[in-house]
Amino acid sequence: MMYNVTACVCAEWRFELQSGLQQNVVTKWTLVCDGEWKVHIAKFSLLVGSIFGYLLMGAMADWLGRIPVLLVSVLSVLVFGLAVAFSVDMAMFSTLRFFEGFCLAAIRLSLYVLRIELCLPAWRFSMTMIASLIIVSGQLLMPGLAALCRDWQILQSVIIAPFVLMLPYVWMFPESLRWLLVTQHYQRAKQQIVLYLLREEDDEDDDAFAELETELQQKPKTYCVTQLSGTRNLWKNTVVLCVNSLTGYGIHHCFARSVLEGSTSHLHYYALAAIAVASCMVLFPVVTGFGRRGGLLTFMIITALASLLQLGLLNRTYSTAQHMMTETLSRFSYAFSIIGMFSSHAVSTLSIFYCAEITPTVIRGGGVGLVLASAGFGMLTAPLMELHNQKGFFLHHVILTCCTLLCIICIPLLPETAGQPLPETIAEGEGLLRRPILPGEQHHLLARTEVREYSRVQDTPLHQVVNPGNGSVPSNSTANGVRTS
């Protein structure tokens, strides 16, 4: 028996878009059927560009400074972002999106590090949460902008144009003074201090600056994040936070898929943004009460429990597909997905902030870049699973759930940084040891007679210049103080 099989050849496609953009890349280049995979490649290229941007520009921020990286990235994103709007084919679109993601990652990284280094210890976390809320508010504007612009090229131009307003940042915000001092860029640091004194109309001590200038004839030092490989504790802390970030962003997609599966409504988009806002608002009191380590551990435990329960319910749903219990189990799975998105967003946000506090100033850009790049790898799971038509999704979810359990074991090994000054050098980063959990043990440690309290100012480069006789860290210093004989 033989069958005549003929392929259906469509002369013209008619797209019916219910809301949002009326013209997009799918309708422009007819990315359907055999060309559908190109849409996932476009998403993939943006995230891959972001990963490379975090890794490379993080190292450049430690080498050249935060402000130069910010300026170059803003100029570059204006060029590549506007060029995306004039793409002539999908290959050009995906390539330009790669460079756009690269520049956007550099902007986010440099602003994040600058904010951490300019804030006082008591304000670091609150300012980070405010910045996160501003980011979410920007995401809430996207559906409205899409409805107003109607065309993806106009929307792309409207999104990129406000970056012009960031160009004056170079003159509005100074370079990180702590980075200038610890890397021995003393001349630039002096100029910045003089400008600050002039703005404050304070009297400048010419003799003090003359003495300072004679002592500061040293060449600037350069550092690289690869120096983490020579540390004993710092690289372990960084790896733990990288795994936390990757797991948080990766499993967030697993939870979101259960909520958004088969939905095209903007209400679900706003629901995701509302979950992110609620996560940031709850994260602040929890971290204030339990500290960075306790807050991260709490939300990771919630994420693991939500994931385990959802996996169990999904398995139960598949096995009882013909029974009335299916609807009830689906509702529970939906609820656990919302809880999981809430807690995984908190884990991701706190992991990045935690790394910024643990990593010393000399390599903070590279350290934060590693954690953000790990987050990018976690976000890559979404387009990869869509590219393979969600094949292997259950196994993917199981692997990420195992990662959450591994993170729960490793998080208690991290040092607590709440209320502590930022480490400046790699040696100070190594000195951030885990505090004892039991209060009695901590009290016994602080009551030791051979340890006395000391000021961190004695280790800073500026103090070493003013007091040349104290140019090196005492050999009898410890993580909790200076051992006296």
C-alpha positions in Angstrom: 0.0 0.0 0.0 1.4 3.4 -1.0 0.4 6.9 0.1 0.9 10.1 -1.8 2.4 12.6 0.7 2.5 16.2 -0.4 4.1 19.1 1.6 1.9 22.1 2.3 3.5 25.2 0.8 2.2 28.5 2.2 2.4 31.4 -0.1 1.6 34.0 2.6 1.4 34.0 6.4 -1.3 36.0 8.3 -0.5 36.8 11.9 -3.1 37.6 14.5 -1.6 39.4 17.5 -3.9 39.9 20.4 -1.9 42.6 22.3 1.4 44.3 22.5 3.5 44.8 19.4 1.8 44.5 16.0 5.1 44.2 14.2 8.0 42.1 15.7 10.9 40.0 14.5 8.6 37.0 14.0 6.3 38.8 11.6 9.1 40.7 9.9 11.1 37.6 8.9 8.4 35.0 9.2 10.1 33.0 11.9 7.6 30.1 12.0 7.8 26.4 11.3 11.4 25.6 10.2 12.5 29.2 11.2 11.2 29.1 14.7 14.5 28.1 16.2 16.0 31.5 15.2 13.8 33.2 17.8 15.5 31.1 20.5 18.9 31.9 19.1 18.2 35.6 19.4 17.3 35.1 23.1 20.4 32.9 23.5 22.7 35.5 21.9 21.6 38.3 24.3 22.3 36.1 27.4 25.6 34.8 26.0 26.7 38.4 25.4 25.8 39.3 28.9 27.9 36.4 30.3 30.9 37.5 28.4 30.3 41.1 29.4 30.2 40.3 33.1 33.4 38.2 32.9 35.5 40.6 30.7 34.3 44.0 31.8 34.4 42.9 35.5 38.1 42.3 35.1 38.5 45.6 33.2 36.7 47.5 36.0 39.4 46.2 38.4 42.1 47.2 36.0 41.0 50.6 34.7 38.4 51.7 37.2 34.6 51.7 37.4 33.8 55.0 35.7 35.9 54.4 32.5 34.1 51.0 32.1 30.7 52.7 32.6 31.4 55.5 30.1 32.7 53.1 27.3 29.7 50.7 27.9 27.1 53.5 27.7 28.6 54.8 24.5 28.8 51.3 23.1 25.2 50.3 24.0 23.9 53.4 22.2 25.7 52.3 19.1 24.8 48.7 19.2 21.3 49.2 20.6 20.3 51.6 17.8 21.9 49.4 15.2 19.7 46.5 16.3 16.6 48.5 15.3 18.0 48.7 11.7 18.9 45.0 11.3 18.3 43.7 7.8 18.1 40.0 8.6 18.0 37.6 11.6 21.8 36.9 11.5 22.5 40.6 11.9 19.9 41.0 14.6 21.3 38.1 16.7 24.9 39.3 16.3 24.1 42.9 17.4 22.0 41.6 20.3 25.1 39.7 21.5 27.1 43.0 21.7 24.1 44.8 23.2 23.9 42.2 25.9 27.7 42.6 26.4 27.4 46.4 27.0 24.3 46.1 29.2 26.0 43.7 31.4 29.0 46.0 31.8 26.7 48.9 32.7 24.9 46.9 35.3 28.1 45.6 36.8 29.9 48.9 37.0 26.9 50.6 38.6 26.4 47.8 41.1 30.0 47.9 42.2 30.0 51.8 42.4 26.9 51.8 44.5 28.3 49.2 47.0 31.6 51.1 47.3 30.1 54.5 47.8 27.5 53.5 50.4 28.1 53.3 54.1 27.8 49.8 55.7 24.4 50.7 57.2 23.0 51.8 53.8 24.5 49.2 51.4 21.7 46.7 51.5 18.8 49.2 51.6 20.2 51.0 48.6 20.6 47.7 46.7 16.9 46.9 47.4 15.8 50.3 46.2 17.8 49.7 43.0 16.2 46.3 42.6 12.7 47.9 42.9 13.6 50.5 40.3 14.6 47.7 37.9 11.3 45.9 38.4 9.4 49.2 37.9 11.2 49.5 34.6 10.1 46.0 33.6 6.5 47.0 34.5 6.6 49.7 31.8 7.5 47.3 29.0 3.9 46.1 28.2 2.7 49.7 28.1 5.6 50.8 25.9 5.0 47.9 23.5 1.3 48.8 23.2 2.2 52.5 22.4 5.0 51.8 20.0 3.3 49.0 18.1 6.5 48.3 16.1 9.6 46.5 17.5 12.0 48.9 15.8 10.4 51.9 17.4 10.3 50.1 20.8 14.0 49.3 20.5 14.9 52.9 19.8 12.7 54.2 22.7 14.4 51.7 25.1 17.9 52.7 24.1 17.5 56.5 23.8 17.4 57.1 27.6 21.0 55.8 27.9 22.0 59.3 26.6 21.0 60.6 30.1 23.7 58.4 31.7 26.6 60.1 29.9 26.7 62.9 32.6 27.3 60.2 35.2 31.0 60.5 34.6 30.9 64.0 36.0 28.1 63.6 38.5 29.6 60.5 40.3 33.2 60.3 41.3 35.4 57.3 40.8 35.5 54.9 43.8 37.9 56.5 46.2 38.6 53.2 48.0 39.6 51.6 44.7 41.9 54.5 43.9 43.6 54.3 47.2 44.0 50.5 47.4 45.4 50.3 43.9 47.8 53.2 44.6 46.2 55.7 42.1 47.2 58.3 44.5 47.3 61.3 42.1 43.7 60.7 41.0 42.7 60.2 44.6 44.3 63.5 45.6 42.5 65.3 42.8 39.2 63.8 43.9 39.8 64.8 47.5 40.7 68.3 46.5 37.5 68.7 44.5 35.5 67.4 47.4 37.1 69.9 49.8 36.4 72.7 47.4 32.7 71.8 47.1 32.5 71.6 50.9 34.3 75.0 51.1 36.7 73.5 53.6 40.2 74.8 54.2 42.9 72.8 52.4 46.0 72.1 54.3 48.8 72.8 51.8 51.5 71.3 54.0 49.6 68.1 54.5 49.0 67.7 50.7 52.6 68.6 50.0 53.8 65.9 52.3 51.3 63.5 50.9 52.5 64.2 47.3 56.1 63.5 48.2 55.1 60.1 49.7 52.9 59.1 46.9 55.5 58.5 44.2 54.5 54.9 43.7 53.2 53.3 40.5 49.6 52.0 40.5 49.1 48.3 41.0 46.9 46.1 38.9 44.9 43.1 40.2 43.0 40.4 38.4 40.2 38.1 39.6 42.4 35.1 38.6 44.3 35.8 41.8 41.5 34.1 43.6 43.1 30.8 42.7 45.9 31.5 45.1 43.6 32.1 48.1 42.6 29.6 50.7 39.1 30.7 51.7 38.1 33.5 49.3 37.7 31.3 46.2 35.5 28.8 48.2 33.2 31.6 49.2 33.0 32.8 45.6 32.2 29.4 44.3 29.4 28.9 46.8 27.8 32.2 45.8 28.2 31.4 42.1 26.4 28.1 42.6 23.7 29.9 44.6 23.2 32.5 41.9 23.1 29.9 39.1 20.6 27.7 41.0 18.4 30.6 42.0 18.0 31.9 38.4 17.8 28.5 36.9 15.1 27.1 39.1 13.2 30.4 38.9 12.5 29.4 35.2 11.2 26.0 36.3 8.7 27.6 38.7 7.7 30.3 36.2 7.0 27.7 33.5 4.4 26.1 35.7 2.7 29.4 36.2 3.0 30.8 32.6 2.5 27.6 30.6 0.0 28.2 27.8 -0.6 31.8 28.9 -0.4 34.9 26.6 -2.0 37.5 28.9 -0.1 40.5 30.3 -1.6 39.7 33.7 0.8 36.9 34.2 3.7 39.3 33.3 2.5 41.7 36.0 2.1 38.8 38.4 5.8 37.9 38.0 6.8 41.5 38.5 4.6 41.7 41.6 6.3 38.6 43.0 9.7 40.2 42.4 8.5 43.4 44.3 7.2 41.3 47.2 10.4 39.4 47.3 12.5 42.6 47.6 10.2 44.0 50.3 10.3 40.8 52.4 14.0 40.4 51.9 14.9 43.6 53.7 13.4 42.8 57.1 14.6 39.1 56.9 18.2 40.1 56.2 18.1 42.8 58.8 16.9 40.3 61.4 18.9 37.2 60.5 21.9 38.7 58.6 23.2 38.0 55.1 24.0 34.3 55.8 20.8 33.6 57.8 18.6 35.3 55.2 20.2 33.5 52.3 19.9 30.1 54.1 16.2 30.8 55.0 15.2 31.6 51.4 17.2 28.7 50.0 15.5 26.3 52.3 12.1 27.6 51.2 13.1 27.3 47.6 14.2 23.7 48.1 11.0 22.7 49.9 8.9 24.3 47.3 10.8 22.5 44.5 10.6 19.2 46.2 6.9 19.5 46.9 6.2 20.6 43.3 8.2 17.7 41.9 6.2 15.3 44.0 2.9 16.9 43.0 3.8 16.8 39.3 4.6 13.1 39.6 1.4 12.5 41.4 -0.5 14.5 38.8 0.9 12.4 35.9 0.0 9.2 37.7 -3.6 10.3 38.5 -4.4 12.0 35.2 -7.9 10.4 35.0 -9.0 11.2 38.5 -10.8 14.1 40.1 -7.8 14.8 42.3 -5.8 16.2 39.4 -7.3 19.7 39.6 -6.6 20.0 43.3 -3.0 18.8 42.9 -2.6 21.3 40.1 -3.7 24.1 42.3 -1.2 23.1 45.0 1.5 22.9 42.3 0.6 26.4 41.2 0.9 27.7 44.8 4.2 26.1 45.3 5.5 27.6 42.1 4.6 31.1 43.3 6.3 30.4 46.6 9.3 29.1 44.7 9.6 32.1 42.4 9.3 34.4 45.4 12.1 32.7 47.3 14.4 32.0 44.3 14.3 35.6 43.4 15.4 36.5 46.9 18.2 33.9 46.7 19.5 35.4 43.4 19.4 39.0 44.6 21.1 38.2 47.9 23.8 36.0 46.4 25.0 38.9 44.2 24.9 41.4 47.0 26.7 38.9 49.4 29.5 38.4 46.9 30.0 42.2 46.5 30.5 42.4 50.3 32.8 39.4 50.5 35.1 40.2 47.6 37.9 42.7 48.3 38.0 46.0 46.5 41.0 45.2 44.4 39.0 42.4 42.6 35.4 43.3 43.4 34.5 43.9 39.8 35.8 40.5 38.7 34.2 38.7 41.7 30.8 40.2 41.2 31.2 39.5 37.5 31.7 35.8 38.2 28.4 35.6 40.2 26.5 37.6 37.6 27.9 35.4 34.9 26.7 32.4 36.8 23.3 34.0 37.0 23.4 34.3 33.2 24.1 30.6 32.9 21.0 30.0 35.0 18.9 32.2 32.8 20.2 30.4 29.7 18.2 27.4 30.8 15.0 29.0 29.6 15.9 29.5 25.9 17.7 26.1 25.9 14.7 24.2 27.1 12.4 26.1 24.6 14.9 25.2 21.8 14.5 21.5 22.7 10.7 21.9 23.0 10.9 21.3 26.8 12.4 17.8 26.4 14.1 16.7 29.6 12.4 19.4 31.7 11.6 17.2 34.6 15.2 15.9 34.8 16.4 19.5 34.6 14.2 20.5 37.5 15.5 17.5 39.5 19.1 18.5 39.0 18.5 22.1 40.1 16.6 20.8 43.1 19.7 18.8 44.1 21.7 22.0 43.7 19.5 23.7 46.2 20.2 21.0 48.7 23.9 21.3 48.1 23.7 25.1 48.6 21.9 24.6 52.0 24.9 22.6 53.2 27.5 25.2 52.0 25.8 28.5 53.0 26.6 28.1 56.7 30.3 28.1 55.8 30.1 31.7 54.5 31.2 34.6 56.7 28.7 37.1 58.0 29.2 40.6 56.6 26.3 42.6 58.1 27.6 45.9 59.5 31.2 45.1 58.6 33.5 47.3 56.5 34.3 46.2 53.0 37.5 44.3 52.6 40.1 46.2 50.6 42.9 43.8 49.9 42.9 40.0 49.2 44.5 39.5 52.6 41.5 41.2 54.3 39.1 39.1 52.2 40.9 36.0 53.5 40.4 37.3 57.0 36.6 37.1 56.7 36.2 33.9 58.6 33.0 32.2 59.6 31.8 33.4 63.0 30.8 30.7 65.5 27.0 30.0 65.4 26.6 29.5 69.2 26.5 32.8 71.1 28.5 31.3 74.0 31.3 30.3 71.7 31.4 33.7 70.2 31.6 35.4 73.6 34.4 33.1 74.6 36.3 34.0 71.5 36.0 37.7 72.0 36.9 37.5 75.7 40.4 36.0 75.0 43.1 38.0 76.7 45.5 37.8 73.8 43.2 39.5 71.4 42.4 43.2 71.6 40.2 45.4 69.4 41.9 47.3 66.6 41.0 49.9 64.0 40.9 48.8 60.3 42.2 52.3 59.4 45.8 51.2 60.1 45.7 48.9 57.1 44.6 51.4 54.5 47.1 52.8 52.0 46.3 56.4 53.0 47.2 55.7 56.6 50.4 54.0 55.5 51.4 57.1 53.7 50.7 59.5 56.5 52.5 57.1 58.9 55.4 55.6 56.9 56.6 53.7 60.0 53.4 51.7 60.0 53.6 50.6 56.3 52.9 46.9 56.8 50.4 44.8 58.5 51.6 43.4 61.8 52.6 39.8 61.6 50.7 39.1 64.8 47.3 40.2 63.4 44.4 37.8 63.3 41.0 37.7 61.9 39.5 39.0 65.1 42.2 41.4 66.2 45.9 41.7 66.9 47.5 39.2 69.1 49.6 40.8 71.9 52.3 39.2 73.8 
